[in-house]
Amino acid sequence: MCGIIGYIGRRDIVPILIGGLKRLEYRGYDSAGICVDDGNRLHIIRSVGKIAALESNPELKSVSGNVGIAHTRWATHGEPTEYNAHPHTDCTNAIAIAHNGIIENYAELKQMLIEKGHVFKSETDSEVLAHLIEEFYTNNLEKAVHRAVRHIEGAFGIVVMRLGEKKIIAARKSSPLVIGIGEGEMFVASDVAALVEHTRKVIYLGEDEIAVITQDGYTVRKINGEKINKLVSDVQMQVSQIEKKGFKHFMLKEIFEQPESLTNLLRGRLKNNQVKISLNLNPKEVGKIVLVACGTSWHSALIGKYLIERYANIPCEVDYASEFRYRHTLLSKNDVVVVISQSGETADTLGALMKAKSLGIKTVGIVNVVGSTISREVDSGIYLHAGPEISVASTKAFTAQVLALLLLALYLRQEKGFEIGEEISTEIKSIPQKIDEILDNAESIHKIAEKFANFRDFLYLGRGFNFPVALEGALKLKEISYIHAEGYPAGEMKHGPIALVDENCTVVFIATKDELYEKVLSNMQEVKARRGKVIAIADEENENLKVIADYIIKIPKTIPELSPLLTIVPLQLLAYYIADAKGLDVDKPRNLAKSVTVE
C-alpha cells in the first residue's frame, strides 16, 4: 500500500511529484506529503486527506528545486494526521525519507535512538528510518542507508534524500520500487503508473537491493555491497489506460473493460481446441495443486478448484495466503503451488510463494502486473494482460483470473492426454460478447440498485461454480458501499444465515439453469416466506422464477463451468450503482487501498 514518487533532473519538480501522487492515490489516500531540496533547505509540505488537499496547499507555490520525493499514505502506525504523514525527517531536518511497509522492530530501535538523544515528531514506525540513517551518517548517504536497512526487520520500500546531495537512495525488501530512466532525469516510484507519462524505460528493484539515483544514471547493489547489472524493461502501459475516458469512476470503466481484457488474455492462447501456454511442470506427475491467494483473488481460486478438479481430475486445495505461510503445510515434491495476485506484490501471497520455494515445491504465478515480484520469483506463470486496475475494488482482474484458471485446468487436461473439445473452446471465445450483452443492460441494473441503496443487510447465495461468485458479490458490496453483506452456499442458508432474513434483508440469488436450479428455487421460497427481498441473477425467466423473485437480472446462457464469468458482472454493477447512489467515493473506499504490501 502507500505510494512513493521521487524525481531528480532539470524540470520544475512540484508538478511531476504531484502528478505522480495522483497516479498512485489508489494505493493510499488518507494523507500525503512532498519534500523538495531547493539548495538551502528541505521544504516539506504535508496535508491530511487526499492529494487534492496537498495540491491546494498555498505553500507549494513558493517551492522549487530539481530533486525531491513525495508520498501518499495508507495509515498503519499512527492516525492520519499532518505530523504522521510522510516524508519524515531526522533531528537536523537534513535527511528525509518516504517509506512503504512496516518496521516490525521499530519499538526497540526507537528506544535505542531516544537514548542517544534523538527526538521524534510522529507516531509512525517510518520515522525511525530517518533517525537511524542520521545515526549512521558520516558524509556518505549510501553507506548510511546500507547500514540502517541491515537493522530493519519487516518490509520496506524507501526513498531517501539529504540536503545538498544531488541523489536519491532507494531500497526495497518485500515492497516494490521501480526506477524510471529519462534523458538527463531519473524517477523512482512504487508503481510504474506514476512513471508512464514521462518514460517507458524502467528497472525493477529486486529483494534486498539498494539503488543510488542521480540525474545522469543509477547504480544498484545488494545490501551486502555487491554491484548488480539490472535489465532495462520497456513498459507497455499507455497513459490512456490509467485515465477514466469519460466514465464517472475507474471501477465502472474497468467493469466495462472486461470484454476487452478477456479477449486480450485469450489472444494466442486458445487455438484449434488447444491451450497454448507454457508452464515449467509435467501435469502427469502432479500430485495435488494448492491455490494460494487473498481477497478477491481467493474467490477466483475457489472457482479454480472446481475447474481443475472438473477438467484435470487433479486434487486441488485453496488456502488463504496469510494462513498458508504460517501454518504447518503438508506438501510433497510432486505438488504444485499456484499463487494468484493482481499486483504481483501482495505481501502474504509473496510470503506464501517464498515458503513454497523454500520447500522445493514447483510454483506457478497468475498475476496481472508485468515485472512484479511474484512474476519474477515463480518457476513459470500466466500473465493476465488485463491492463491497469486503478479502482481499489477489483473487477476485471477477477474475471481474468477465473479465465486464466480455466485455461490452466484445460492445459493440465490436455497435457495428460485428454481432449478439450470444441464445445468449451467455442463457448470460451463467446464470453466477451456475452459480457457485452450484460453491459448493454447496465441501466436496468442501475434502476434496481437505486431501490436498495438504503438497505443495511444483504445475503448472496449460489451453488456449485457460483458459490464463490456469491462470496465475491458480497465482498464488492461491502467494500464500496459499507453495507453489511455475506456470501454463502445456498444450501447453507438454513444452517444459520436464514436468521437474518426479514423485510429489511435483501437476498441475491445466482439462479442459473443447471442441475441445482430447482434447489435454488426452494431456497428462494424460504426467503419469501420470511418477507425477504429477492434479486435473482438468471439465464432464464420462467414463470416459477417470476412469481418468487422481486427483481430478475437476465444474463446470456452458457455452460455451468463458464457461468461465473457472466454471473459476477451484474453483481459488480449492482455494488457500483448502490455505492454511487449513496454518494460514496467508489474508487477509494474507506480504510482500503490497492496492492496490500504489508501484513
HUDA-V473938 format. One record per backbone hydrogen bond with DSSP energy under -1.0 kcal/mol. CO is the residue of the C=O (numbers start at 0). NH is the residue of the N-H. E is the energy in kcal/mol with one decimal. If there is no record, write none. Layout:
co=CO nh=NH e=E
co=CO nh=NH e=E
//
This chain:
co=2 nh=71 e=-2.1
co=3 nh=189 e=-1.8
co=4 nh=69 e=-2.5
co=5 nh=187 e=-1.9
co=6 nh=67 e=-2.2
co=7 nh=185 e=-2.7
co=12 nh=16 e=-2.4
co=13 nh=17 e=-2.8
co=14 nh=18 e=-2.3
co=15 nh=19 e=-2.3
co=16 nh=20 e=-2.3
co=17 nh=21 e=-2.0
co=18 nh=22 e=-1.5
co=19 nh=23 e=-1.0
co=23 nh=26 e=-2.6
co=24 nh=27 e=-1.8
co=25 nh=593 e=-2.4
co=26 nh=1 e=-3.4
co=29 nh=48 e=-2.6
co=30 nh=72 e=-3.2
co=31 nh=46 e=-2.8
co=32 nh=70 e=-2.3
co=33 nh=44 e=-2.3
co=34 nh=68 e=-2.0
co=35 nh=42 e=-3.2
co=40 nh=37 e=-1.9
co=42 nh=35 e=-2.1
co=44 nh=33 e=-2.2
co=46 nh=31 e=-2.5
co=49 nh=52 e=-1.6
co=50 nh=54 e=-3.0
co=51 nh=55 e=-1.6
co=53 nh=56 e=-1.6
co=56 nh=59 e=-1.7
co=57 nh=60 e=-1.2
co=58 nh=61 e=-1.2
co=59 nh=62 e=-1.6
co=64 nh=12 e=-1.1
co=65 nh=8 e=-2.3
co=66 nh=36 e=-2.3
co=67 nh=6 e=-2.5
co=68 nh=34 e=-3.0
co=69 nh=4 e=-2.0
co=70 nh=32 e=-2.3
co=71 nh=2 e=-2.8
co=72 nh=29 e=-2.7
co=78 nh=80 e=-1.3
co=87 nh=96 e=-2.5
co=93 nh=162 e=-2.7
co=94 nh=89 e=-1.4
co=95 nh=160 e=-2.2
co=96 nh=87 e=-2.4
co=97 nh=158 e=-1.9
co=99 nh=156 e=-1.9
co=101 nh=154 e=-2.1
co=102 nh=105 e=-1.3
co=104 nh=108 e=-1.8
co=105 nh=109 e=-3.1
co=106 nh=110 e=-2.2
co=107 nh=111 e=-2.1
co=108 nh=112 e=-2.3
co=109 nh=113 e=-2.6
co=110 nh=114 e=-2.1
co=112 nh=117 e=-2.5
co=113 nh=116 e=-1.8
co=124 nh=127 e=-1.1
co=125 nh=128 e=-1.6
co=126 nh=130 e=-1.7
co=127 nh=131 e=-2.6
co=128 nh=132 e=-2.6
co=129 nh=133 e=-1.9
co=130 nh=134 e=-2.3
co=131 nh=135 e=-1.4
co=139 nh=143 e=-1.9
co=140 nh=144 e=-2.3
co=141 nh=145 e=-2.5
co=142 nh=146 e=-2.4
co=143 nh=147 e=-2.4
co=144 nh=148 e=-2.6
co=145 nh=149 e=-1.0
co=147 nh=150 e=-1.8
co=148 nh=151 e=-1.1
co=152 nh=103 e=-2.4
co=155 nh=172 e=-3.3
co=156 nh=99 e=-2.3
co=157 nh=170 e=-2.1
co=158 nh=97 e=-1.9
co=159 nh=168 e=-2.7
co=160 nh=95 e=-2.5
co=161 nh=164 e=-2.3
co=164 nh=166 e=-2.5
co=167 nh=212 e=-2.9
co=168 nh=159 e=-2.6
co=169 nh=210 e=-3.3
co=170 nh=157 e=-2.9
co=171 nh=207 e=-1.2
co=172 nh=155 e=-2.6
co=176 nh=204 e=-1.9
co=177 nh=188 e=-2.4
co=178 nh=202 e=-2.0
co=179 nh=186 e=-2.5
co=184 nh=181 e=-2.0
co=185 nh=7 e=-2.1
co=186 nh=179 e=-1.8
co=187 nh=5 e=-2.9
co=188 nh=177 e=-3.2
co=190 nh=193 e=-1.7
co=191 nh=194 e=-2.0
co=191 nh=195 e=-1.6
co=194 nh=197 e=-2.6
co=194 nh=198 e=-2.2
co=199 nh=234 e=-2.8
co=200 nh=180 e=-3.1
co=201 nh=232 e=-3.5
co=202 nh=178 e=-2.9
co=205 nh=208 e=-1.1
co=207 nh=222 e=-1.8
co=208 nh=171 e=-1.8
co=209 nh=220 e=-2.8
co=210 nh=169 e=-2.5
co=211 nh=218 e=-1.5
co=212 nh=167 e=-2.3
co=216 nh=213 e=-2.8
co=218 nh=211 e=-2.4
co=219 nh=227 e=-2.9
co=220 nh=209 e=-3.2
co=221 nh=224 e=-2.3
co=225 nh=221 e=-2.8
co=232 nh=201 e=-2.5
co=237 nh=240 e=-1.2
co=238 nh=241 e=-1.6
co=239 nh=242 e=-1.2
co=243 nh=246 e=-1.8
co=248 nh=252 e=-1.8
co=249 nh=253 e=-3.0
co=250 nh=254 e=-2.1
co=251 nh=255 e=-2.1
co=254 nh=257 e=-1.2
co=256 nh=260 e=-2.8
co=257 nh=261 e=-2.5
co=258 nh=262 e=-1.8
co=259 nh=263 e=-2.5
co=260 nh=264 e=-2.0
co=261 nh=265 e=-2.1
co=262 nh=266 e=-1.4
co=265 nh=268 e=-3.0
co=268 nh=275 e=-2.4
co=270 nh=273 e=-1.5
co=273 nh=270 e=-2.4
co=278 nh=280 e=-1.9
co=281 nh=284 e=-2.4
co=287 nh=335 e=-2.2
co=288 nh=316 e=-2.7
co=289 nh=337 e=-2.9
co=290 nh=318 e=-2.9
co=291 nh=339 e=-2.2
co=292 nh=320 e=-2.3
co=293 nh=296 e=-1.3
co=294 nh=298 e=-1.4
co=295 nh=299 e=-1.9
co=296 nh=300 e=-1.9
co=297 nh=301 e=-1.8
co=298 nh=302 e=-1.5
co=299 nh=303 e=-2.4
co=300 nh=304 e=-2.2
co=301 nh=305 e=-1.4
co=302 nh=306 e=-2.2
co=303 nh=307 e=-3.1
co=304 nh=308 e=-2.3
co=305 nh=309 e=-2.0
co=306 nh=310 e=-2.8
co=307 nh=311 e=-2.0
co=314 nh=288 e=-2.5
co=316 nh=290 e=-3.2
co=318 nh=292 e=-1.7
co=319 nh=323 e=-2.9
co=320 nh=324 e=-2.1
co=322 nh=326 e=-1.9
co=331 nh=334 e=-1.9
co=333 nh=286 e=-2.0
co=335 nh=289 e=-2.8
co=336 nh=363 e=-2.2
co=337 nh=291 e=-3.0
co=338 nh=365 e=-2.5
co=341 nh=367 e=-1.6
co=341 nh=368 e=-1.1
co=343 nh=373 e=-2.6
co=345 nh=349 e=-2.9
co=346 nh=350 e=-2.4
co=347 nh=351 e=-2.3
co=348 nh=352 e=-2.2
co=349 nh=353 e=-2.3
co=350 nh=354 e=-1.9
co=351 nh=355 e=-2.4
co=352 nh=356 e=-2.5
co=353 nh=357 e=-2.2
co=354 nh=358 e=-1.2
co=355 nh=360 e=-2.4
co=356 nh=359 e=-1.6
co=361 nh=336 e=-2.6
co=363 nh=338 e=-2.7
co=364 nh=381 e=-2.8
co=365 nh=340 e=-2.3
co=366 nh=383 e=-2.1
co=368 nh=371 e=-1.6
co=371 nh=375 e=-1.5
co=372 nh=376 e=-1.7
co=373 nh=377 e=-1.9
co=379 nh=364 e=-1.9
co=381 nh=366 e=-1.2
co=394 nh=398 e=-1.7
co=395 nh=399 e=-1.9
co=396 nh=400 e=-2.5
co=397 nh=401 e=-2.4
co=398 nh=402 e=-2.3
co=399 nh=403 e=-2.6
co=400 nh=404 e=-2.5
co=401 nh=405 e=-1.9
co=402 nh=406 e=-2.4
co=403 nh=407 e=-2.3
co=404 nh=408 e=-2.5
co=405 nh=409 e=-2.6
co=406 nh=410 e=-2.6
co=407 nh=411 e=-2.5
co=408 nh=412 e=-2.0
co=409 nh=413 e=-2.8
co=410 nh=414 e=-2.8
co=411 nh=415 e=-1.0
co=412 nh=417 e=-2.0
co=413 nh=416 e=-1.7
co=420 nh=424 e=-1.3
co=421 nh=425 e=-2.8
co=422 nh=426 e=-2.3
co=423 nh=427 e=-2.7
co=424 nh=428 e=-1.7
co=427 nh=430 e=-1.3
co=429 nh=433 e=-1.9
co=430 nh=434 e=-2.4
co=431 nh=435 e=-2.0
co=432 nh=436 e=-1.6
co=433 nh=437 e=-1.5
co=434 nh=438 e=-2.6
co=435 nh=439 e=-2.0
co=437 nh=440 e=-1.3
co=438 nh=441 e=-1.7
co=440 nh=444 e=-1.2
co=441 nh=445 e=-2.3
co=442 nh=446 e=-2.0
co=443 nh=447 e=-1.6
co=444 nh=448 e=-2.6
co=445 nh=449 e=-1.9
co=447 nh=450 e=-1.1
co=448 nh=451 e=-1.9
co=451 nh=454 e=-1.4
co=455 nh=483 e=-1.1
co=456 nh=505 e=-2.4
co=457 nh=485 e=-1.9
co=458 nh=507 e=-3.6
co=459 nh=487 e=-2.6
co=460 nh=509 e=-2.3
co=461 nh=489 e=-2.2
co=462 nh=465 e=-2.2
co=463 nh=466 e=-1.7
co=465 nh=469 e=-1.6
co=466 nh=470 e=-1.6
co=467 nh=471 e=-2.3
co=468 nh=472 e=-2.9
co=469 nh=473 e=-2.1
co=470 nh=474 e=-2.2
co=471 nh=475 e=-2.4
co=472 nh=476 e=-1.8
co=473 nh=477 e=-2.4
co=474 nh=478 e=-2.5
co=475 nh=479 e=-1.7
co=476 nh=480 e=-2.3
co=483 nh=457 e=-1.9
co=485 nh=459 e=-2.7
co=487 nh=461 e=-1.5
co=488 nh=491 e=-2.2
co=489 nh=492 e=-1.5
co=491 nh=494 e=-1.7
co=492 nh=497 e=-2.3
co=495 nh=498 e=-2.1
co=496 nh=499 e=-2.3
co=497 nh=500 e=-1.3
co=501 nh=504 e=-1.9
co=504 nh=532 e=-2.4
co=505 nh=458 e=-2.5
co=506 nh=534 e=-2.3
co=507 nh=460 e=-2.9
co=508 nh=536 e=-3.0
co=511 nh=513 e=-1.5
co=513 nh=516 e=-1.8
co=515 nh=519 e=-1.8
co=516 nh=520 e=-2.1
co=517 nh=521 e=-1.7
co=518 nh=522 e=-1.9
co=519 nh=523 e=-2.1
co=520 nh=524 e=-2.1
co=521 nh=525 e=-1.7
co=522 nh=526 e=-1.5
co=523 nh=527 e=-2.7
co=524 nh=528 e=-2.0
co=526 nh=529 e=-1.3
co=526 nh=531 e=-2.1
co=527 nh=530 e=-1.8
co=532 nh=506 e=-3.3
co=533 nh=549 e=-1.5
co=533 nh=550 e=-1.8
co=534 nh=508 e=-3.0
co=535 nh=552 e=-3.3
co=536 nh=510 e=-2.7
co=537 nh=554 e=-2.3
co=541 nh=545 e=-2.1
co=542 nh=546 e=-1.9
co=543 nh=547 e=-1.4
co=544 nh=548 e=-2.8
co=550 nh=535 e=-2.8
co=552 nh=537 e=-2.1
co=558 nh=561 e=-1.6
co=561 nh=564 e=-1.5
co=562 nh=565 e=-1.7
co=562 nh=566 e=-3.1
co=563 nh=567 e=-1.5
co=567 nh=571 e=-2.3
co=568 nh=572 e=-2.3
co=569 nh=573 e=-2.6
co=570 nh=574 e=-2.2
co=571 nh=575 e=-2.5
co=572 nh=576 e=-3.0
co=573 nh=577 e=-2.0
co=574 nh=578 e=-2.4
co=575 nh=579 e=-2.6
co=576 nh=580 e=-2.2
co=577 nh=581 e=-1.3
co=578 nh=583 e=-2.0
co=579 nh=582 e=-1.6
co=583 nh=585 e=-1.4
co=586 nh=391 e=-1.7
co=588 nh=591 e=-1.5
co=594 nh=596 e=-1.3
co=595 nh=346 e=-2.5
//
